Every structure is written in C-alpha cells, then in structure tokens.
C-alpha cells in the first residue's frame, strides 16, 4: 500500500543515515525482511525510479513508525538524507517476501555486512520471541561502517565484529569469522544480508556446515512492486530449473543455495528462456 | 458537471482513455494489489513472445535526467503460459485487455496471432514492432514501412474481425508518418506511439556502459515532447485513425497534451514505476482539466490543438461514435 508518511526523526548512525517515518499501514503489516520503496526528489522530481530500503525498526508509536537506514550515495539518497522532521515522504510497502522463521527454538546466526545488517534486527526480535538463540556476526570496511554493534550486543547471545582495516573486532570479512561462530554456537540456521559477494561467501560457509541459509539480496530496482523486471537474478526453482526471478517480488529473501551467485549479472545458458534455447527450452 | 470520459479504440468502447503501456504493468496482478483494474480504460500486457524468454543480463536499468533507460529484453513466460495462467485471470475478471505481442519474424507474429485469435478476453491486439527482425540483420520492424506493413497485414488477416489490431510505432525513424500510413494501409485499426527511443548512458565509475545490453529504451518525462510531436504529425496526416499516445506521461496535463495532439487513448508507463496509482491519478487530473476548460466530453478534446490559430472553439473532429465505420 502507498502511504504519505511524515518524518519523525532523523539521525546519523556512524557512517549511515537513519530516518524514522510515521507510516501506520506499513508498520502494522510489517514482517522481518519486508522492504519499502520511497519516491525521492519531491513533487516535480526528475528522478523517476523509486529507491528501495529495508526496514530497520518498527514501532507502534503514533500509529506505527518505520525506520530506514541508508548511505547517502547517489542523488536520490542524498535528497533523502536532507529530509528533516515533519517533511513528508511517499512510501510504498511493505514489499517483498519476508524471512521464513523456524518453528522450533533453534540456534540462528545472523550475518550482516555494512548497512545490510539493519534488516537483521527485526528478524532477531522475531527469532528471540520464538525462543531461538541469536548470535550476530557484523562487519564492514571500517569501525564506523559496522552497523548496529551496540544493539546486537544487547540482544544477542554473542556478537562477533569484523572490519577489513582491523579498526574494530577481528580483521577480515564476516565470512572469515563465520565458520568458528557456527561451530561454537552449534548453529542450526544462518540468515544473511549484504552485498552479493558477501552472500555468496556466507552461503558457501553454511553449505559446508550443511545448515539452511536465508539471504536477503540488495538489487537495484526501479519499481519495487514487480512490474519493471529490472531486478532479476538467476534462482533455481523447486523443479530444478533456473529462472530469472525478481528480487522485489519473489525475493528479496531467498534460500542461499538456490541463488546462482556466480551467474548474477548474466543469463545462464541453461536458464528458462535463455537465448539460444536453454536446457529446458520449450519450443 | 461530469465529463464523459468514454472513448473508442476503433469500435471498442473504453470507459476512460487511460491504459497501461506495454511492459509497465506485467500482466496486471502486481497492480491489482493496489487498485481495482476495472478502473482502467484497458490494461495492456507486456509483449508476449512464442517461447519463454529470460531477457537481458543485469544491469537492465539506469536512471537518467527525467527518465530512465531499460533493456529488459521482453522477459516473459511465453504464449503457452500466458494463455494458461495470465490471460484467463484477466478474462475471468472482465478486465479489458490489450495483448501486446513481439516476435523476430513475420511467421512468429502470425503464429502468436493464431494462438490469440480464439482466446477469450482479448480486447485488442497491440503489435510491438520494435523487435529485431531476424530476417533483416536484426533491424527492427518499426524502422521501415514495408517491414511493419508485412507484419500488420499478416496479423490482421489472422485475427478475428472484431478484435482491433494496433501497430505500435517507434520514434527512431526518419518519417514516422510514412510508417504509420503503411501500417494503416496494411489493415491496422489503430496506432500506438511512441515506443522507447534508444538511448545510452555510461557509468563514470566503472568507465563502461551503464546497461549490460549497452543501449536501452529511454522512457519517462524526457520523451514526452517526442511523443507529442509524433502523435501530432500522425494525427495531422491520418485524422481518422485512432491513436494511443504514450511516452513520459506523468500527470493529467501530460495526458491532455497527447489528447490535444490527437490521441484518443493515453498509455501510462514509467509513471507506474514511480507511483502504482498513477493511472487513476492521471485519469482524475485529465477529467478536471477537461471540466475546467468547459469540455463535456473527452472526444471533443481529441486533436483540438490542430484547429487553426484564432479559430473559434468548436469540435473539429467528427464524433468518434460516428466515425467507426
């Protein structure tokens, strides 16, 4: 649904911006993993595509608020970073397929890289409410780009931090720390969000331990509602066939082992409908 | 005073002139989450191809000033799945559906028409002529009157007489009027314009083209003036042919421009990416604009800008209800 939300608060969190927006309809339907799309640039904007953001936090104040976390990279997010309290924002959401939650109180490791970590906190709350054990592995290029370390320490059993420059926690990537965390916590499942390369590596580690892994992908989208067909990635379906599926509508959460990470950015030759006729080409 | 927004696409009556542009509303289900599709004049599907198509590699989209480039490559499940799942879903709900088709050869278009000829729920058939012609070194059909006419003549001869065949034209041609005339002579009941002109953007970080396919179709408000010009020229040359105007329509005022230039139906495309409710908003805004100018019927505004300067406001066009012989 579409909501004209009012910005409640803005804050800087290390290297990131966080916006809390009053968006009642979205907040009450939210489940962890959902995202929202935001129109940027105001009424007569020259920016025609919406920007997709995962939801970091949902509260019931003022009828329901959502918090978005982002970096001011391009023109659109720079505009968003300039919003102040009481400005209005055009939001559509909640969008996408949320994280599936385990039925039993199992041990879960939540892996986040940079601001991708934001989406893991509502998930952690939901898992804790089901009696799951939650352990975090959070990373970034430097200390100021590791998102949510404080909150993770407060709610999780253990929190492992990694930075590529060694300024906080272990030097390296989240996937360098992940195997020992999985082994130590006897994890039953892994949830991850971050850049494609991180998700590929996290999936590889989880498969080594033979435990299920759910990844939330960050793909460039124009619409967020499934009509523009620009956010597709190759994913293997239940029937074993690879299809180019929309990260916004069929995702953003996928089973890690179903995503063909090496082939993202290409059309695999055996994908359904691939040029030249895929293996399962219907003629 | 309420404005009569009904319009005629050839002999088919639509409750209002707003339709979705091909490829911008998938097959309707995504938008149905937001509003009742019956409130559209018609829904235009993405271009349906014979075989399933995986489309182009990503990145498929790049935002440009007041627009975007796209190179999706007609990703879709193919005619089989469309007839099995998508068209029945629309037909059962009684949603007026313009089915867009795309092919690489005249034979492929003809086969698609054959498959759709007996399918219930096809209000009209839009032929996407901006597909590479496999038999002509991959040059698009729309770039030449004779190639376009060959496709239209074949499709028209196969489709049932009561289903209008619409030729969708590209603006990347030297003389759009010549292509339009060739399509009408070949039997097209209506024309829609414009498809995306080709554009390109280069990523200054990676020093490579922004799109994996290098070039892509430019859409959005950047191309509205191009669309208005094409509709104007074709309406001036072929005033009796119903036109679907599209290209960068974001507001009711944009739609009104196309109507004044000669379009009796207006397609909304890229605006849907920005605002899922764009069609309803544009329809409402267009109605308000017509009312504010004392126009009681949409049909009275179609092509109104063509009247000579200084002439009194009068209805230049024949009532479309009478002109559909």
Contacts between the chains, C-beta under 8 A, distances in Angstrom:
chain1	res1	chain2	res2	distance
A	1	B	34	7.3
A	2	B	34	7.1
A	2	B	275	7.5
A	2	B	276	6.5
A	2	B	277	6.3
A	39	B	274	6.0
A	39	B	275	7.1
A	46	B	65	5.5
A	46	B	66	4.3
A	46	B	221	7.6
A	47	B	63	6.3
A	48	B	63	6.8
A	48	B	66	7.0
A	48	B	67	6.1
A	48	B	68	5.5
A	48	B	220	4.4
A	48	B	221	7.1
A	48	B	250	7.8
A	48	B	270	5.5
A	48	B	271	7.8
A	48	B	273	6.7
A	48	B	274	5.3
A	49	B	61	7.1
A	49	B	63	5.1
A	49	B	68	5.7
A	49	B	273	5.9
A	49	B	274	7.1
A	50	B	273	6.8
A	50	B	274	6.3
A	76	B	63	8.0
A	90	B	275	7.6
A	92	B	276	6.4
A	219	B	58	7.6
A	220	B	58	7.7
A	220	B	59	6.2
A	220	B	61	6.6
A	222	B	61	5.0
A	222	B	63	7.8
A	222	B	68	6.4
A	222	B	70	7.6
A	222	B	273	4.8
A	223	B	272	7.1
A	223	B	273	3.9
A	223	B	274	8.0
A	223	B	276	7.9
A	225	B	30	5.4
A	225	B	31	7.7
A	225	B	33	7.5
A	225	B	34	7.7
A	225	B	276	5.8
A	226	B	26	6.4
A	226	B	30	4.2
A	227	B	24	6.1
A	227	B	25	5.7
A	227	B	26	4.8
A	227	B	30	5.0
A	227	B	31	6.9
A	227	B	272	6.2
A	227	B	273	6.9
A	228	B	24	7.4
A	228	B	61	6.9
A	228	B	70	7.3
A	228	B	72	7.7
A	228	B	273	5.2
A	229	B	23	7.7
A	229	B	26	7.5
A	229	B	46	7.9
A	229	B	55	6.8
A	229	B	60	7.2
A	229	B	72	4.7
A	229	B	75	5.2
A	230	B	58	7.2
A	230	B	59	7.6
A	230	B	60	4.3
A	230	B	61	3.8
A	230	B	70	6.4
A	230	B	72	6.5
A	231	B	58	7.6
A	232	B	55	7.0
A	232	B	58	6.3
A	232	B	60	7.4
A	232	B	75	6.9
A	233	B	58	7.4
A	243	B	54	7.7
A	244	B	54	4.8
A	244	B	55	6.1
A	244	B	75	6.2
A	249	B	30	7.0
A	264	B	58	7.4
A	265	B	57	5.9
A	265	B	58	5.5
A	265	B	59	7.7
A	265	B	212	6.9
A	266	B	57	5.0
A	267	B	54	4.8
A	267	B	55	7.0
A	267	B	56	7.2
A	267	B	57	5.3
A	271	B	54	4.7
A	272	B	52	5.4
A	272	B	54	6.3
A	273	B	51	6.4
A	273	B	52	3.5
A	273	B	53	4.3
A	273	B	54	4.1
A	273	B	55	7.6
A	273	B	75	7.4
A	273	B	76	7.8
A	273	B	77	7.7
A	273	B	78	7.0
A	274	B	54	4.7
A	275	B	54	7.3
A	277	B	51	7.9
A	278	B	54	7.2
A	281	B	51	6.6
A	281	B	52	7.6
A	282	B	51	6.2
A	282	B	52	6.0
A	282	B	78	6.4
A	282	B	80	6.5
A	283	B	51	6.1
